[in-house]
Amino acid sequence: MDSEYFSPYRSDGKLYGFVCVVTGATRPVGKAIALELAAHGAACVYACSVAPSENYLELAEEVNAAYPNTKVIGYPYNISNEEDTLGLIDDVLNTWGRLDVWVCSSGLLGPPSIVETTPDDLRKCIEANSMAPFYALKYAPPAMSKTTPKGNYPNAAPKDQSYGSIIVVSSVASTYGGCWGPCFTMSSHAALGVVRAGVATLKGTGIRINCISPGQIDVGVDLKDFDARGLHSQLPPAALQSNEAQKQHIGLERAGLPMEVARVAGFLASGFSSYITGANLVVDGGASTMCPLTVPI
């Protein structure tokens, strides 16, 4: 961490000039992460989603209203497809010549019980929760190792040494069961396994990999439209747990906010976390320290 260009102590942003990829960027947590990276001076954020019809323009306008020098590129991207991953990395390098941060924030709940869980449900959760981090670990590091002179674009900075941060947004289900359902637990454990395997894989590259495990996060889900099988959601809706239950089981007595997860991602992306790799940062208000977090269905 000798380069001044990604020093956390720069007055113009600790991610100044960085080119970042955020999957699940149109969901509440991914959107908050895109905003957080822009707040710290990122030059570009590839806002990725599996759905080509997502409203990327609205996200770009929201980011640019506050941070006009960060370019947001909406990018439909199948997280479980190897060719799509390679194509995205090629596009990033051809356009910017560098890649600095890759955030996997594209999780999937799956059904809450083993009776309701089919093999296809498990496959979908594995693809969303652990295959996406696997592809990031396998293919992003060579791109992150590339150095480049200063480009001709807003927030540009040279990259004069190998640097990268891979961040996997998982769940407290990465370390214990019971917070939702079997395939969510299985695939979340696998996501943390990718992170732990990644430390030795990345040894000597200057690239770090870490996990964020949120607990109850208020993602603003309307329970009237919530699929009880959880097949369209990243985390269990906080509203499924009463305020009284939250006060009883969560140390901070409330659900967290997407921005509170995003701030941890900003920390892990930056030089502030330069000696942290292979870690699992639990963001659950102390719930898993007090007792296992459970969500009544």
N, C-alpha and C positions, 0 to 999 in steps of 0.2 A: 504493500500500500504506500509506495513512495511517490506516486503521481499526484500532482496538485489538482488534477482535473476531476478526480472523484473523491477528493478529501471531504469529509463531512463538515469541515470547518470553513468551507467556501461561503462567502456571504451571498452568492447568487444561486445557491441551491446545492444540496449534497448529491444530487443525481444529475448534475449539469451535463448536458450533451448525451445522456443515456438513451438508447433505443430499447424499448421494452415490449414484451408480448404478454398480454393478459387474456387468458381464456375465460369463458363465462362472463365476459365483460359487460353484458347487458343485464345481468342479474344484480341484485342489491349489493352483494359483497364484492363482486368483480367490478362493478361500477364505482364503488367507493375506493377500490384499489387504484383504478385508473385515475381518479381525481387526486389521490394521495401522491402518486408518482409524478403527476403534473405539478403538484404543489412544490415538489422538491427539485424542479428544474429539468425533468426529462424532456428530451428533444422530440421524441415520438413515442406514442403508445399504439401498438396494434391491438385494437379492441376486437377480440375474436369470439365468435359464437357458432354453434352448429347450425343455426337457422339463418338462411340467406335473407329472410324477410324481416329480421330484427331492425329496430329503428336506430341504426348507428348514427344517423344525422343528429338526432336529439341528444345523444351522448356527447358527440363532438361539440355541439353548440354549448352544452352545459360546461364542458371542460374549458372551452375557449373563452367563454364569458369571464371566467376567473383567471385563466392562464393562457393568454393568446399566443404565446410562443411555443406551446406544446402542440404538435400535430397529432391528431387522432385519426387513425385509419381503420374504418370498419372492415372486417375481414371474415367472411363466412368460412368456417374451418371445421372439418370433421375430426375431432380430437382422437378418435379411435382408428384413424387411417394413416398408415405410414407414409404413403405418397403425399397426402395433404400436409403432413408435418414437414417433409423435405421441401415441398413447394413453397410453404410459408417461409422457411429459413432462406431459401434461394431468393425470394422476393425481398426479404429484409436486407440481405447482403448486397444484392444488386442495386438497391435503392440507397442504402445508408453506409454500407461497407463495414458495419459493426453490429453486434448484438450484445446487450449487457445484462438484461433481466428477463427471466421467463417465469411467469406466475401461472400455475395451474389452479384455476378457481372454477371448476366446472363439474362439481360433484352431483351425485344423484342418490336419492334416498332409497328407493325400492320399497317393497311391501313390509309392513310391520310385523308379520308373523311367518313362521316356516310353512304353515298350511297354505298361505296365499302365495308363497314364493315359488316361482317356476325356474327351471334352468335358464330360460331366456332372460328372466329378471336378473339373475345373478350375473349373467354375461354382460348385460347392459351396465350394471353397477361396476363391474370390474373394468369395463372400457372407460367409463366416465371417471372413476375414482382412482384407478391405479395404472391403467394403460397409458393415459395421458401423461402422468409423471414419468413413466418408463420411456416414452418417446422423447420427452424433454431431456432426460438424463442421457439418452443414447445419442441424440442428434444435435442438441443445442451447444454443448461444450466446444466442438471444433469451431463453430461460428463465433463463440464468445472469446476464443483464443486469438482471434484476428485483431491486429492493431491497424490504426488508420490515422492519417493526418486530419487536421481540422477541416470539416466540410463547410460548404457555403449555404447554411440554412440557420434559422433562429435557434438559439441555445446550443450552437455547435461547439464542440471541444474536441481536441485530438484524443485518441486513445493510444497511449504509448506503452502499455503493458497488458498482458493477459489478465482479464478480470471478468467475472460473471457471478450471478446469483440466481439459483433456481429455487423457487418458493412453491411449496405444495400446500394448498389450503385443503385440509382434510376435515376432521371432526374429532371430538373426544372419543368417538367410537374407534379411533385408531389404537387405543390402548385398553379398552374394556368393552364388554358387551352390555346390552340392556337398554341403551339410550334410544334405540328405534327398532331395528329388525335385523335378521341374520345376514342378509347379503350386504347391508350397509356396514355392519361390523366387519365382515370378512374383507370387503374391498377397501375399507378404511385402514385396517391392519396392513393390507398389502401396500397401500400408499405410503405408510410409514416405513415399510420394508424397503421400498424403492429409495427413500431418503437415506436410510441407514446403510444400504448397499452402496449408495452413491459416494459416500465419504472416501472409501478405498478406491473406487472407480476414478474419482477426480483428483486423487493424490498427485501433487506436483503440477497441477494446471493453474492454480490460483483461483479456481472456480469453486464456489460453495453451494451446498444444497441443504435446505432446512424445511421443516414442516410447521404449519400453524394448525392447531386443533381447537376450533371454536366449540363452545358449549351452546347454551340457549342464546340465539341471536334473533332479535326482532327484525325479520325481513319483510314485514308488512303484508303477510299472506292473509287474504280474505278466506276465512274458514268456510264460508258458504260455497266457494268455488274450489276448495282444496280437495285434491284427489287423495282419498284415504290411503291408497296404496303408495302415495308419495312419489309417483313415477315422473313427476314434472318439477320436483323441488330439490334444492340442494341440501337444506337443513330442516329439521323438524320445526314447524311454526311455534314460536314462543307462546302464542295465544292458546295452544293446547294445554299449557300448564297455567293454572290459576295464579293470580298475584300472591295469594296466601301460600301456595306451594313453592313459588319462587322465593318468597321470604324465608321459608323453612329450609329449603335445600341449597340455596345459592348464597355464598358468603356476602356478596354485595347486594343481595336481596332484590335483584332485578335481572331482566334479560339484557344482553349486550346489544350494541348497535353495529351495523356493518362498518361504520367508520372506525370503530374500535378494533376491528380485525384489520382494517386497511392500514392503520398506523403501525401495527406490528409488521406488516408487509413492507412498508416504507423503511422501517428500521433494518429489516433483513436485506433489503435491496442495497442499502447504503454502506458506506465505510464505517458507520457506527458499530456495525456487527462484524467487523473484519476478522475476528478470531472465533466466530461462531459458525460451525458446520456440523451437520448431522443432528441438530437439536430438534426437539419437538416442543414448541412454545404453546402451552395450553392457555387459551383465552376463554375462560368460562366463569369468571367472577368467583372462583374458589369452590365451585360446586363439586368437582371431582376430588378435592382435598377433604371436604366434609363427608361426602357420601356419593355413591354412584348416581349419576344424573339419569332420571327416568322420566319418560313422557307418557302420560296416560292417553290411551287412544279412545 
